[in-house]
């Protein structure tokens, strides 16, 4: 498994310390479904890591294991070198989960203050509100906020214990573009303080823009782990597309650099790790109509990684 880091939103990493998150051969089965099939993953302190995967791939199971909501049937999960529940009780972990409902008849400040009071060394309430971008909502009732405002309040609640690690499960699901932008501004401010962030998302552009590393989970296994650029290269660095115009597609996979061929109607799409060599070889076959060359996107990489047998890259 390749583990590399970038320089986007996370702060200074802590050297010499145990990893913030560590999965070692973690297995979790629900009936006939192996939701976690031997997960091996480390997240260093100070990293921002995105979990990507299709519905049912195992992302939510991984999150439940690292929060101590479930225990692995085999293997182990550790936070900061200890049992997950120990870190949760100590306030070292904050979480935003999908299935939460607004608390009725309390204000934002009352809610955050109540949660902060449950931890041994909480973040000052005003600081939690500021980091989450909800200071102006402090006196508003939680059950009368918009979807985007409610999500940012959930973020403030997750920050209340002054956690070193925050875990976000689909944090921007169902939010509009403006609300998503505001949320990631808040999350970035938290990460730049040197904290660790682990988030799952269906929005590939969010993972590419806000994570140092992207971990792709499929069928309960990690099939890729690296930067967005590394994942794109693993899928073939470029896409070469052109009109077939009655030309057969049988021999296109044999062209230099080509790693995959897709035909959509009368148009061929070649995924290639050497677009120059591919285009030169195509030109040698005769006139090519509607030729386009574009870099592979994270969407292309994701589809390639989750449509083949699980393997680590």
C-alpha positions in Angstrom: 0.0 0.0 0.0 1.4 3.4 -1.0 1.1 6.0 1.7 2.1 9.5 0.7 1.1 12.9 1.9 0.6 16.3 0.2 0.5 19.8 1.4 -3.1 20.9 1.2 -5.2 21.6 4.3 -3.5 19.7 7.1 -1.0 21.3 9.5 2.3 20.1 10.9 2.6 16.4 11.4 3.8 14.9 14.7 6.9 12.8 14.3 7.8 10.1 16.8 4.3 9.7 18.0 1.9 6.7 17.3 -0.4 7.2 14.4 -3.7 8.9 15.0 -5.5 6.0 13.3 -4.3 2.5 12.8 -6.1 -0.5 11.3 -4.3 -3.8 11.3 -6.0 -6.6 9.5 -9.4 -5.4 10.6 -12.3 -7.7 9.7 -16.0 -7.1 10.4 -18.8 -9.3 9.1 -22.6 -8.7 9.3 -24.3 -12.0 8.4 -23.0 -13.0 5.0 -21.6 -9.5 4.3 -17.9 -9.0 4.9 -18.0 -5.2 5.4 -14.4 -4.9 6.4 -12.2 -7.6 4.8 -8.7 -7.1 6.4 -8.3 -3.3 6.5 -4.7 -2.1 6.9 -4.4 1.7 7.2 -2.4 4.3 9.1 -3.2 8.0 9.4 -0.4 10.1 10.8 -1.1 12.9 13.3 -1.8 16.1 11.3 -2.9 14.4 8.1 -6.1 15.1 6.3 -7.3 11.8 4.6 -10.4 11.1 2.5 -12.2 7.8 2.3 -13.8 7.1 -1.1 -16.0 4.2 -2.0 -19.3 3.2 -3.5 -22.4 2.7 -1.4 -21.8 -0.5 0.6 -18.0 -0.5 0.0 -17.2 -0.4 3.7 -16.6 3.3 4.5 -19.2 3.6 7.3 -18.1 0.3 8.8 -14.5 1.5 8.9 -15.7 4.7 10.7 -17.8 2.7 13.2 -14.8 0.6 14.0 -12.4 3.5 14.6 -15.0 5.2 16.8 -15.4 2.1 18.9 -19.1 1.8 17.9 -18.3 -1.7 16.6 -15.4 -4.1 17.4 -13.5 -6.0 14.7 -14.1 -9.7 14.5 -10.4 -10.1 13.6 -7.5 -7.8 13.7 -7.3 -4.5 15.6 -8.1 -0.8 15.5 -6.2 1.8 17.5 -6.4 5.6 18.0 -3.3 7.3 19.2 -1.8 3.9 20.1 -4.8 2.9 22.4 -8.3 1.5 22.3 -10.7 3.7 20.4 -13.1 4.1 23.3 -10.3 5.4 25.5 -9.6 8.3 23.1 -13.3 9.0 22.6 -13.8 9.3 26.4 -10.8 11.5 26.8 -12.2 13.9 24.2 -9.3 13.3 21.7 -11.9 12.4 19.0 -14.8 14.3 17.6 -17.2 13.0 15.1 -19.9 14.1 12.6 -22.1 11.1 11.7 -24.9 11.1 9.1 -27.8 9.9 11.3 -28.2 12.8 13.8 -31.2 15.0 14.4 -31.4 18.6 15.7 -32.1 18.9 19.4 -35.4 20.8 19.9 -35.8 24.0 21.9 -32.2 24.7 22.6 -29.9 27.4 21.2 -26.7 26.7 19.3 -24.6 28.1 22.2 -26.5 26.0 24.8 -26.0 22.8 22.8 -22.3 23.4 22.3 -21.8 24.4 25.9 -23.6 21.3 27.1 -21.4 19.0 25.0 -18.2 20.9 25.9 -19.0 20.3 29.6 -18.9 16.5 29.1 -15.1 16.6 28.3 -12.1 17.0 30.6 -10.4 19.8 28.5 -12.9 21.2 26.1 -12.4 23.9 23.6 -13.7 27.3 24.7 -17.3 27.5 23.4 -16.6 30.8 21.6 -13.7 29.2 19.8 -15.7 26.2 18.7 -18.4 28.5 17.4 -15.8 30.6 15.6 -14.0 27.7 14.0 -17.3 26.2 12.8 -18.4 29.6 11.4 -21.5 29.8 13.5 -20.8 32.6 15.9 -23.7 34.6 14.5 -26.0 31.7 15.1 -25.2 31.3 18.8 -28.6 32.6 20.0 -30.7 30.7 17.4 -32.6 27.6 18.1 -31.0 24.5 16.6 -34.2 23.1 15.2 -34.9 26.3 13.2 -31.7 26.4 11.2 -31.2 25.6 7.5 -29.5 22.4 6.4 -26.2 24.1 5.8 -26.3 25.9 9.2 -27.3 22.7 11.0 -24.3 20.9 9.5 -21.9 23.6 10.6 -23.4 23.4 14.1 -22.8 19.7 14.1 -19.2 20.5 13.3 -19.1 22.9 16.3 -20.4 20.1 18.5 -17.7 17.8 17.1 -15.1 20.4 18.0 -16.4 21.0 21.5 -14.2 18.4 23.2 -11.1 20.0 21.6 -10.3 16.8 19.7 -6.9 16.0 18.1 -8.8 13.9 15.5 -12.1 14.6 13.8 -14.0 12.0 11.8 -16.6 13.2 9.3 -19.0 10.8 7.6 -20.4 12.4 4.4 -20.2 15.8 6.0 -21.6 17.8 3.0 -24.3 15.4 1.8 -27.4 17.2 0.6 -25.8 20.7 1.1 -25.8 23.3 -1.7 -22.7 24.6 -3.2 -22.5 27.7 -1.0 -23.0 25.6 2.2 -20.4 23.1 1.1 -17.9 25.9 0.5 -18.5 27.4 3.9 -18.1 24.0 5.6 -14.8 23.3 4.0 -13.5 26.7 4.9 -14.3 25.9 8.5 -12.7 22.4 8.3 -9.6 23.8 6.7 -9.2 26.3 9.6 -9.4 23.4 12.0 -6.9 21.2 10.0 -4.4 24.1 9.7 -4.1 24.1 13.5 -2.2 20.8 13.2 -5.2 18.5 13.8 -6.0 15.2 12.1 -9.0 14.9 9.8 -10.6 11.7 8.4 -13.6 12.2 6.2 -15.7 10.1 3.8 -17.4 11.7 0.8 -19.2 10.9 -2.4 -17.9 14.1 -3.9 -14.6 13.2 -5.6 -13.7 16.8 -6.2 -13.9 17.4 -2.4 -11.4 14.6 -1.8 -9.1 15.9 -4.4 -9.3 19.5 -3.2 -9.1 19.0 0.6 -7.2 15.8 1.4 -3.5 15.1 1.6 -4.3 11.4 0.8 -7.2 9.6 -0.7 -8.0 6.0 0.4 -10.3 4.1 -1.9 -12.3 1.3 -0.3 -14.1 -1.4 -2.4 -15.7 -4.6 -1.2 -14.3 -4.0 2.3 -10.7 -3.7 1.1 -8.4 -0.8 0.5 -7.7 -0.8 -3.3 -5.8 2.4 -3.5 -4.0 4.9 -1.2 -2.2 8.0 -2.4 -2.6 11.6 -3.5 -5.1 12.5 -6.1 -2.4 12.8 -8.7 -1.1 9.4 -7.9 -4.6 7.9 -8.2 -5.1 9.6 -11.6 -1.8 8.2 -12.9 -2.8 4.7 -11.7 -5.8 4.9 -13.9 -3.8 6.0 -16.9 -2.5 9.5 -17.1 -4.6 10.8 -20.0 -7.7 10.1 -22.1 -7.5 10.0 -25.9 -10.8 10.0 -27.6 -11.9 10.1 -31.2 -14.6 9.2 -33.7 -14.4 5.6 -34.9 -16.2 6.5 -38.2 -16.8 2.9 -39.0 -13.3 1.9 -37.9 -13.0 -1.3 -35.8 -11.9 -1.0 -32.2 -10.4 -4.5 -31.9 -6.7 -3.5 -32.1 -6.8 -0.3 -30.1 -5.7 -1.9 -26.9 -2.5 -2.9 -28.6 -1.5 0.8 -29.3 1.5 2.1 -27.3 0.6 3.4 -23.9 -3.0 2.2 -23.9 -4.1 0.6 -20.6 -7.9 0.5 -21.3 -10.3 0.9 -24.1 -14.0 2.1 -23.9 -16.3 2.4 -26.9 -19.4 4.6 -26.5 -21.5 4.4 -29.7 -19.2 5.6 -32.5 -16.6 7.2 -30.2 -13.6 5.5 -28.6 -12.0 6.5 -25.3 -8.4 5.2 -24.7 -6.9 5.5 -21.3 -3.2 5.8 -21.8 -0.1 6.5 -19.7 1.7 7.9 -22.8 -0.6 10.1 -24.8 2.0 11.3 -27.2 2.9 7.7 -28.2 -0.8 6.8 -28.5 -1.6 9.7 -30.7 1.4 9.1 -33.0 0.3 5.5 -33.4 -3.3 6.5 -34.1 -2.0 8.9 -36.8 -0.2 6.1 -38.4 -3.6 4.3 -38.9 -4.9 7.1 -41.1 -7.1 10.1 -40.7 -8.5 10.5 -37.2 -11.7 12.6 -36.7 -12.6 14.5 -33.6 -9.4 13.8 -31.7 -9.3 15.0 -28.1 -6.6 14.5 -25.5 -7.4 15.3 -21.8 -5.8 14.4 -18.5 -7.5 11.6 -16.6 -9.9 12.8 -13.8 -10.3 11.5 -10.3 -13.7 10.2 -11.6 -11.8 8.1 -14.2 -9.4 6.8 -11.6 -12.3 5.9 -9.2 -14.2 4.0 -11.8 -11.1 2.1 -12.9 -10.2 1.2 -9.3 -13.6 0.0 -8.2 -14.5 -1.9 -11.4 -11.6 -4.4 -11.2 -10.6 -7.0 -8.6 -9.4 -5.5 -5.4 -5.7 -4.7 -5.3 -3.5 -2.1 -3.7 -1.6 0.5 -5.6 
